[in-house]
Amino acid sequence: MHNAELYQKSNTMQKRDAQQCLEEYAKKIKWKNDGDTIIDIGCGDGSVTSSILKKFLPYNYKRLVGCDISERMVQFANEHHATEHTSFAVLDIEGNLPDQMRENFDHAFSFYTLHWIKHQETAFTNIYRLLAKGGDCLLIFLGHMPVFDVYRILARSARWSYWLRDVDRFVSPYHDSQDPEKEIKRIMTTIGFTSVEVKCTQKSFIYTSVEALKKAVNAVNPFRMPAELQEDFLEDYVKIVRDMQLIDHVNNNINHVNIRTNYNLLIVFGKK
């Protein structure tokens, strides 16, 4: 989960969804005539911040800050994507905010980050505190996702129960929710957000090889385990995916497969 090079090569689904979300919702964002300050929460390796988000910003934006809890990710992002007006910093959106960041941003974005956070009210409160008055946020994160079911199945096995003993810490808070839109809207309006919109949309992504699936899973694997166990872990992961009948052989060709991932993506907009 801290391997920036691997994540950069294996986050195709995340990049696609960020692009589609911005195409649909960018028109809701009110840009200032004298330039805006923007924060991207959970920027990872910085590639989404620099190659996707930046394309939707006005030419005269003042400052773009990508932040992530991982020091290694932030270091990689600064080395590969920092410019005169774009920088990257370490920040735990579930922790204490530095004073200099409070009420310092006109717009907050976050792509594929908030489902990793257990204390949702803390995270949303901190996003609210990052925004200047009149600021807004656009956030996308996972609701129900088969990968979380696979994690839980592996956690019940004798072989992986030790390494996945904190499995529920890494399952989206909305994976089992019957009405995630209502839950999120309640949290945000209680904090003080206005014009809150929450949309749960069904998405699908297809991996065209087992190896592509392994790389994608490994890129976001949150469980700490010895390096020598990782390939066995991925092999067992694929076995469960096969048992769940998510792997289709194309034209009955054993070497040509489609691995279907159907999931719910939560898209959230709100103003301060």
C-alpha positions in Angstrom: 0.0 0.0 0.0 3.1 2.3 0.3 4.7 1.2 -3.0 4.3 4.3 -5.1 5.8 2.8 -8.3 3.4 -0.2 -8.2 0.4 1.9 -7.4 1.2 4.3 -10.2 1.1 1.4 -12.7 -1.9 -0.5 -11.2 -4.5 2.2 -10.4 -6.3 2.2 -13.8 -9.8 1.8 -12.2 -9.1 4.7 -9.7 -8.0 7.0 -12.5 -10.9 6.1 -14.7 -13.4 6.8 -12.0 -11.7 10.1 -11.0 -11.8 11.3 -14.6 -15.5 10.3 -15.0 -16.5 12.0 -11.7 -14.7 15.2 -12.6 -16.3 15.3 -16.0 -19.7 15.0 -14.5 -19.3 17.3 -11.4 -16.7 19.9 -12.3 -19.5 22.2 -13.5 -20.8 22.4 -10.0 -17.6 24.0 -8.7 -17.5 27.8 -8.5 -14.0 29.1 -9.3 -12.8 32.5 -8.1 -11.7 35.1 -10.5 -8.5 35.8 -8.5 -7.3 32.2 -8.2 -8.2 29.2 -6.0 -6.3 27.1 -3.5 -7.0 23.4 -3.8 -6.3 20.3 -1.7 -6.3 16.7 -2.9 -6.8 14.4 0.1 -5.2 10.9 -0.2 -3.1 11.8 -3.3 -1.1 8.6 -3.2 1.7 8.7 -5.7 0.5 12.1 -7.1 -0.4 10.8 -10.6 -4.2 11.5 -10.2 -3.5 14.9 -8.8 -1.1 15.9 -11.5 -2.5 14.1 -14.6 -6.2 14.2 -14.0 -7.4 16.7 -11.4 -5.1 19.4 -12.7 -6.7 19.3 -16.1 -10.0 20.5 -14.6 -8.5 23.4 -12.7 -8.7 27.0 -14.1 -5.4 28.2 -15.5 -5.0 30.8 -12.8 -5.3 28.6 -9.7 -3.0 29.7 -6.9 -1.9 26.5 -5.2 -2.6 22.8 -5.4 -1.6 20.7 -2.5 -1.8 16.9 -2.6 -1.6 15.2 0.8 -1.3 11.6 2.0 -0.7 9.7 5.2 2.2 7.8 3.6 5.5 9.6 3.8 6.9 7.4 1.0 4.0 8.3 -1.3 4.4 12.0 -0.6 8.2 11.8 -1.2 7.5 10.0 -4.6 4.9 12.6 -5.5 7.2 15.5 -4.8 10.0 14.0 -6.8 7.9 13.2 -9.8 5.0 15.7 -9.9 5.8 18.9 -7.9 5.8 22.1 -9.8 5.9 25.8 -9.0 2.2 25.8 -7.9 1.8 22.1 -7.0 3.3 20.4 -3.9 2.7 17.4 -1.7 2.6 17.1 2.1 2.0 14.4 4.7 -1.4 14.7 6.3 -3.6 12.2 8.2 -7.2 13.4 7.5 -8.3 11.3 10.5 -5.8 13.1 12.8 -5.0 16.6 14.0 -4.9 19.3 11.4 -1.9 21.7 11.3 -3.1 25.2 12.1 -1.7 26.6 8.9 -4.0 24.3 6.9 -7.3 25.2 8.6 -9.7 27.3 6.5 -7.0 27.6 3.9 -8.6 25.9 0.8 -11.3 26.9 -1.5 -11.8 23.4 -2.8 -11.2 19.9 -1.4 -11.0 16.8 -3.5 -10.5 13.2 -2.6 -10.4 10.1 -4.8 -10.5 6.6 -3.4 -9.4 7.4 0.1 -12.3 7.8 2.6 -13.3 4.2 2.5 -10.1 3.4 4.4 -11.1 5.6 7.3 -13.0 4.2 10.2 -13.8 7.4 12.0 -15.9 9.0 9.3 -17.2 11.9 11.3 -13.6 12.9 12.2 -12.5 12.8 8.5 -15.5 14.9 7.3 -15.1 17.3 10.2 -11.4 17.8 9.2 -12.4 18.4 5.5 -14.9 21.0 6.7 -12.1 22.7 8.8 -9.8 22.7 5.8 -12.2 24.7 3.7 -12.5 28.4 3.7 -16.0 29.9 4.1 -17.8 29.3 0.8 -15.5 26.4 -0.1 -16.7 23.1 -1.4 -15.6 19.5 -1.6 -16.0 16.7 -4.2 -15.2 13.2 -2.8 -15.4 9.7 -4.3 -14.9 6.5 -2.3 -16.1 2.9 -2.2 -19.3 1.6 -0.8 -19.9 -2.1 -1.4 -16.9 -3.8 -3.1 -16.2 -7.5 -3.6 -12.5 -7.1 -2.5 -13.7 -6.5 1.0 -15.6 -9.8 1.0 -12.5 -11.6 -0.2 -10.5 -10.0 2.7 -13.1 -11.3 5.2 -13.0 -14.8 3.7 -9.2 -14.9 3.9 -9.3 -13.6 7.4 -11.3 -16.6 8.5 -8.7 -19.0 7.1 -6.1 -20.6 9.4 -3.3 -19.6 7.0 -4.1 -15.9 6.9 -6.1 -15.1 10.1 -3.0 -13.8 11.9 -2.0 -11.4 9.2 -5.6 -10.2 8.6 -6.6 -10.1 12.2 -7.6 -6.4 11.9 -9.5 -7.0 8.7 -12.6 -4.9 9.5 -10.3 -1.9 9.9 -9.8 -2.1 6.1 -13.4 -2.7 5.0 -15.3 0.3 3.8 -17.7 1.7 6.6 -20.4 1.6 3.9 -19.7 -1.9 2.5 -22.6 -3.4 4.5 -24.8 -0.3 4.5 -28.4 -0.5 3.2 -28.5 3.3 2.8 -25.1 4.9 2.6 -26.4 8.0 1.0 -28.6 8.7 4.1 -25.7 8.0 6.5 -23.2 10.3 4.8 -25.7 13.1 4.3 -26.6 12.9 8.0 -22.9 13.1 9.0 -22.2 16.1 6.7 -25.2 18.2 7.6 -24.6 17.6 11.3 -21.1 19.0 10.8 -22.4 22.0 9.0 -22.1 21.3 5.3 -24.8 22.7 3.0 -26.0 21.8 -0.5 -25.0 18.2 0.3 -25.4 15.7 -2.5 -24.6 12.0 -2.1 -25.0 9.6 -5.0 -24.4 5.8 -4.8 -23.7 4.6 -8.3 -23.1 1.1 -9.6 -19.8 0.7 -11.5 -18.0 -2.2 -13.1 -14.4 -2.8 -14.1 -12.8 -5.7 -15.9 -9.3 -7.0 -15.5 -8.2 -8.9 -18.6 -5.7 -11.2 -16.9 -5.0 -12.8 -13.5 -1.7 -10.9 -13.4 -3.4 -7.6 -13.8 -5.8 -8.4 -10.9 -2.8 -9.5 -8.7 -1.0 -6.2 -9.4 -4.1 -4.1 -8.6 -4.7 -6.0 -5.4 -1.1 -5.8 -4.3 -0.9 -2.1 -5.0 -3.6 -1.4 -2.3 -3.0 -4.3 0.0 -3.3 -2.8 3.5 -2.1 -5.8 5.4 1.5 -6.0 6.7 3.0 -9.4 6.0 6.5 -10.7 5.1 7.4 -10.2 1.5 7.9 -13.9 1.0 4.2 -14.5 1.8 2.8 -11.9 -0.6 2.7 -14.2 -3.7 1.0 -17.0 -1.8 -1.5 -14.4 -0.5 -2.3 -13.2 -4.0 -2.7 -16.8 -5.2 -5.2 -17.6 -2.4 -7.0 -14.3 -3.2 -7.4 -15.4 -6.9 -8.7 -18.8 -5.8 -11.5 -17.1 -3.8 -12.3 -14.8 -6.7 -12.6 -17.9 -8.9 -14.8 -19.6 -6.3 -17.0 -16.5 -6.4 -17.4 -17.1 -10.1 -16.0 -13.7 -11.0 -13.6 -15.1 -13.6 -14.9 -15.7 -17.1 -12.9 -17.5 -19.8 -13.2 -15.7 -23.1 -14.2 -18.1 -25.9 -13.4 -21.0 -23.6 -9.7 -20.0 -23.8 -8.1 -20.9 -20.5 -5.4 -18.3 -21.0 -7.8 -15.4 -21.9 -9.9 -14.3 -19.0 -12.1 -11.4 -17.9 -12.3 -10.8 -14.2 -15.4 -8.8 -13.3 -15.5 -6.4 -10.5 -19.0 -4.9 -9.8 -19.0 -2.3 -7.0 -20.7 0.8 -5.6 -19.0 4.1 -5.8 -20.1 7.0 -3.6 -19.9 10.5 -5.0 -20.2 13.3 -2.5 -20.5 17.1 -2.9 -20.9 19.7 -0.2 -20.3 23.3 0.6 -19.2 25.2 3.7 
